[in-house]
Amino acid sequence: MSPLESLLVVLAGVAAGTINTVVGSGTLITFPTLLTFGVPPVTANVSNNIGLVPGSVAGALGYREELRGQRSRVLRLASASILGAAAGAVLLLVLPEGAFAAIVPALILLGLVLVVVQPRLSERVRRRAEGREAAPADAWWVWPAVLLCGVYGGYFGAAQGVLLMGVLGIGVAQSLQHSNAVKNVLAAFVNGVAGLIFAVVADVDWRVVALIGAGSVVGGLLGARVGRRLPPTGLRAAIVVVGVVALVVLLTT
C-alpha cells in the first residue's frame, strides 16, 4: 500500500468513526476503500472490524453524559451484543470465503436501503418516543432484537448502528440522543468481541488495523462533539456513493 493509499485509508477511518458515532454505517466507507486498494474481502472485513473498535469506544465516551443512569440497561443489552457478535464472527470464519463474497453485495445493498430510509425511520421513532415518555420498561423484544443486530454486526457490520437505533428508538422509552449513546456502547461491544476473535484466529492486516484505528478515534471524538451539526443529507449521500462503488467493484471482480 502506497503512502497516498495509506493516507486515504486513515481519512476513510476518520469518516467512518464520525459516521458511526452520529448515524452508523461507517463500514460502507472503509470496507469499499480497502477493496479498492486490493485487500481481499474477508481480510478487509476482519481488519476493518478491529480497526473501528477504538473509534466506537471514543464515540461512546463522547456520549458519556447521555449514558448517565443507564448502567443496568447497557449491561443487560451488552450481554445480547456480546453473544450475537461472537456468533456472527464464528459464522464469518466457518463459512467458505466464497459465501462471504456472495453475501456481502446483498448486505451492502441492505445497508444502503437502511441509510436512505433512515430519516423516515427516525421520524417514526421520534413520534413513538414522544407518545410514550412515561413508559416504565423496555419492550420485551428489545434484547433478542439486539442479539440479532449483534450477529449481523459480528458478520459484517455495515448499518448495524441504524438497525440498533431502530430497535432502541421503538422499544426503549427515552430520547433519541440517549438511545444513540447506548447504540455507540453496544456497537463498541460488537466490534470489540468480533475483533478479539478475529485477532486470534483470522487473517488480519495489522497495518490496515492501525491506519483505520487511528482515523476512527479522531472520527469518533469528532462525531461526538459536532455530529449533531453535520448535515445528515451530505453524510447519507457520501455513504450511498461509496456503497454503490463497492457494489460495482464486488460484482465485476
C-alpha positions as CSV (number, residue, x, y, z in Angstrom):
1,M,0.0,0.0,0.0
2,S,1.5,3.3,-1.1
3,P,1.8,6.4,1.2
4,L,-1.1,8.0,-0.6
5,E,-3.3,4.9,-0.2
6,S,-2.4,4.7,3.5
7,L,-3.5,8.4,3.9
8,L,-6.7,7.7,2.2
9,V,-7.4,4.7,4.5
10,V,-6.8,6.9,7.5
11,L,-9.2,9.5,6.1
12,A,-11.7,6.8,5.5
13,G,-11.3,5.8,9.1
14,V,-12.0,9.4,10.2
15,A,-15.1,9.4,8.1
16,A,-16.2,6.0,9.4
17,G,-15.6,6.9,13.0
18,T,-17.6,10.1,12.6
19,I,-20.5,8.5,10.8
20,N,-20.7,5.5,13.2
21,T,-21.0,7.9,16.1
22,V,-23.6,10.1,14.5
23,V,-25.6,7.7,12.4
24,G,-24.0,4.3,11.8
25,S,-22.9,2.7,8.5
26,G,-19.2,3.8,8.6
27,T,-18.2,0.4,7.3
28,L,-19.7,1.4,4.0
29,I,-16.8,3.9,3.8
30,T,-13.9,1.9,5.0
31,F,-14.7,-1.5,3.5
32,P,-15.1,-0.4,-0.1
33,T,-11.9,1.7,0.3
34,L,-9.9,-1.4,1.3
35,L,-11.4,-3.4,-1.6
36,T,-10.4,-0.7,-4.0
37,F,-6.8,-0.9,-2.8
38,G,-6.7,-4.7,-3.4
39,V,-7.3,-6.0,0.2
40,P,-9.1,-9.4,-0.1
41,P,-12.8,-9.2,1.1
42,V,-12.6,-11.4,4.2
43,T,-9.2,-9.8,5.3
44,A,-10.7,-6.4,4.6
45,N,-13.8,-7.2,6.8
46,V,-11.9,-8.5,9.8
47,S,-9.2,-5.8,9.7
48,N,-11.8,-3.1,9.3
49,N,-13.8,-4.5,12.2
50,I,-10.8,-4.5,14.5
51,G,-9.7,-1.0,13.3
52,L,-13.1,0.5,14.1
53,V,-13.1,-0.7,17.7
54,P,-11.1,2.4,19.0
55,G,-13.5,4.7,17.2
56,S,-16.5,3.0,18.7
57,V,-15.0,3.4,22.2
58,A,-14.2,7.1,21.5
59,G,-17.7,7.7,20.3
60,A,-19.2,6.0,23.4
61,L,-17.0,8.1,25.7
62,G,-18.1,11.2,23.9
63,Y,-21.7,10.4,24.8
64,R,-21.0,9.7,28.5
65,E,-23.4,12.4,29.7
66,E,-26.3,10.7,27.9
67,L,-25.3,7.4,29.4
68,R,-25.8,8.5,33.0
69,G,-28.5,6.5,34.7
70,Q,-28.5,3.8,32.0
71,R,-26.0,1.3,33.5
72,S,-28.5,-1.5,34.1
73,R,-29.9,-1.2,30.6
74,V,-26.5,-1.0,29.0
75,L,-25.3,-4.1,30.9
76,R,-28.4,-6.1,30.0
77,L,-28.3,-5.3,26.3
78,A,-24.5,-5.6,26.2
79,S,-24.9,-9.3,27.0
80,A,-27.0,-9.7,23.9
81,S,-24.5,-7.8,21.8
82,I,-21.6,-9.9,23.0
83,L,-23.4,-13.2,22.3
84,G,-24.5,-12.0,18.9
85,A,-21.1,-10.7,17.9
86,A,-19.5,-14.0,18.8
87,A,-22.0,-15.9,16.7
88,G,-21.6,-13.6,13.8
89,A,-17.8,-13.7,13.9
90,V,-17.9,-17.5,14.0
91,L,-20.2,-17.6,11.0
92,L,-17.8,-15.4,9.1
93,L,-14.9,-17.8,9.9
94,V,-16.7,-21.1,9.3
95,L,-18.5,-20.3,6.1
96,P,-16.4,-20.5,2.9
97,E,-14.9,-17.3,1.6
98,G,-17.0,-17.6,-1.5
99,A,-20.1,-17.4,0.6
100,F,-18.9,-14.1,2.1
101,A,-18.2,-12.7,-1.3
102,A,-21.7,-13.7,-2.4
103,I,-23.4,-12.3,0.6
104,V,-21.6,-9.0,1.0
105,P,-23.3,-7.3,-2.0
106,A,-26.7,-8.1,-0.5
107,L,-25.5,-6.8,2.9
108,I,-24.2,-3.6,1.4
109,L,-27.5,-3.1,-0.6
110,L,-29.4,-3.7,2.7
111,G,-27.2,-1.1,4.4
112,L,-27.7,1.4,1.6
113,V,-31.5,0.9,1.8
114,L,-31.4,1.5,5.6
115,V,-29.3,4.6,5.2
116,V,-31.8,6.0,2.6
117,V,-34.9,5.3,4.7
118,Q,-33.2,6.3,8.0
119,P,-34.7,9.8,8.1
120,R,-38.3,8.4,7.8
121,L,-37.4,5.7,10.4
122,S,-36.0,8.3,12.8
123,E,-39.1,10.5,12.4
124,R,-41.4,7.5,13.3
125,V,-39.1,6.7,16.2
126,R,-39.3,10.2,17.5
127,R,-43.1,10.3,17.3
128,R,-43.4,7.0,19.1
129,A,-41.0,8.2,21.8
130,E,-43.0,11.4,22.3
131,G,-46.1,9.4,22.7
132,R,-44.8,7.2,25.5
133,E,-42.3,9.2,27.5
134,A,-43.8,7.7,30.7
135,A,-43.4,4.1,29.7
136,P,-41.6,2.3,32.6
137,A,-39.9,-0.6,30.9
138,D,-38.2,-1.6,27.7
139,A,-40.2,-3.8,25.3
140,W,-39.6,-7.5,25.8
141,W,-38.3,-8.0,22.2
142,V,-35.5,-5.4,22.5
143,W,-33.0,-8.0,23.9
144,P,-33.5,-10.6,21.2
145,A,-33.5,-7.9,18.5
146,V,-30.2,-6.5,19.9
147,L,-28.9,-10.1,19.8
148,L,-29.7,-10.4,16.1
149,C,-28.1,-7.0,15.4
150,G,-25.0,-8.3,17.1
151,V,-24.9,-11.4,14.8
152,Y,-25.2,-9.1,11.8
153,G,-22.5,-6.8,13.3
154,G,-20.1,-9.6,14.0
155,Y,-20.5,-11.0,10.5
156,F,-20.3,-7.7,8.5
157,G,-21.5,-4.7,10.4
158,A,-22.4,-2.0,7.8
159,A,-25.5,-0.2,9.1
160,Q,-25.6,-2.0,12.4
161,G,-25.9,1.4,14.0
162,V,-29.0,2.2,12.0
163,L,-30.5,-1.2,12.9
164,L,-29.8,-0.6,16.6
165,M,-31.3,2.9,16.5
166,G,-34.5,1.4,15.0
167,V,-34.7,-1.2,17.8
168,L,-33.8,1.1,20.6
169,G,-35.9,4.0,19.4
170,I,-39.0,1.9,19.0
171,G,-38.6,-0.4,22.0
172,V,-37.0,1.9,24.7
173,A,-38.8,4.8,26.2
174,Q,-36.2,7.6,26.0
175,S,-34.9,10.3,23.8
176,L,-33.1,9.6,20.6
177,Q,-29.9,11.1,21.9
178,H,-29.9,8.8,24.9
179,S,-30.6,5.8,22.6
180,N,-27.7,6.9,20.3
181,A,-25.4,6.9,23.4
182,V,-26.5,3.3,24.1
183,K,-26.1,2.4,20.5
184,N,-22.5,3.5,20.5
185,V,-21.7,1.4,23.5
186,L,-23.4,-1.7,22.0
187,A,-21.5,-1.2,18.7
188,A,-18.3,-1.0,20.6
189,F,-19.0,-4.3,22.3
190,V,-19.9,-5.9,19.0
191,N,-16.8,-4.7,17.2
192,G,-14.6,-5.5,20.3
193,V,-15.8,-9.1,20.7
194,A,-15.7,-9.9,17.0
195,G,-12.3,-8.1,16.7
196,L,-10.9,-10.2,19.6
197,I,-12.0,-13.4,17.9
198,F,-10.6,-12.3,14.5
199,A,-7.3,-11.2,16.1
200,V,-6.8,-14.7,17.4
201,V,-7.8,-16.9,14.5
202,A,-8.3,-14.8,11.3
203,D,-6.0,-13.4,8.7
204,V,-5.6,-9.8,9.9
205,D,-3.8,-7.0,8.1
206,W,-2.4,-5.1,11.1
207,R,-1.2,-2.2,9.1
208,V,-4.8,-1.6,7.9
209,V,-6.0,-2.0,11.5
210,A,-3.5,0.7,12.7
211,L,-4.5,3.1,9.9
212,I,-8.2,2.7,10.4
213,G,-7.9,2.7,14.1
214,A,-6.0,6.0,14.2
215,G,-8.5,7.6,11.9
216,S,-11.6,6.2,13.7
217,V,-10.5,7.6,17.1
218,V,-10.4,11.1,15.6
219,G,-13.7,10.5,13.8
220,G,-15.4,9.1,17.0
221,L,-14.4,12.1,19.0
222,L,-15.4,14.5,16.2
223,G,-18.7,12.8,15.8
224,A,-19.5,13.0,19.5
225,R,-18.6,16.7,19.6
226,V,-20.1,18.1,16.4
227,G,-22.1,15.2,15.0
228,R,-25.5,16.9,15.6
229,R,-24.3,19.9,13.5
230,L,-23.2,17.8,10.5
231,P,-25.6,17.8,7.5
232,P,-27.2,14.4,7.5
233,T,-28.1,14.6,3.9
234,G,-24.5,15.1,2.9
235,L,-23.3,12.1,5.0
236,R,-26.1,9.9,3.6
237,A,-25.2,10.9,0.0
238,A,-21.5,10.1,0.6
239,I,-22.4,6.6,2.1
240,V,-24.6,5.8,-0.9
241,V,-22.0,6.9,-3.4
242,V,-19.3,4.8,-1.8
243,G,-21.6,1.9,-1.3
244,V,-22.6,1.9,-5.0
245,V,-18.9,1.9,-5.9
246,A,-18.4,-1.1,-3.6
247,L,-21.3,-3.0,-5.3
248,V,-19.8,-2.3,-8.7
249,V,-16.4,-3.5,-7.5
250,L,-17.7,-6.7,-5.9
251,L,-20.0,-7.6,-8.8
252,T,-17.3,-7.0,-11.5
253,T,-14.4,-8.8,-9.9
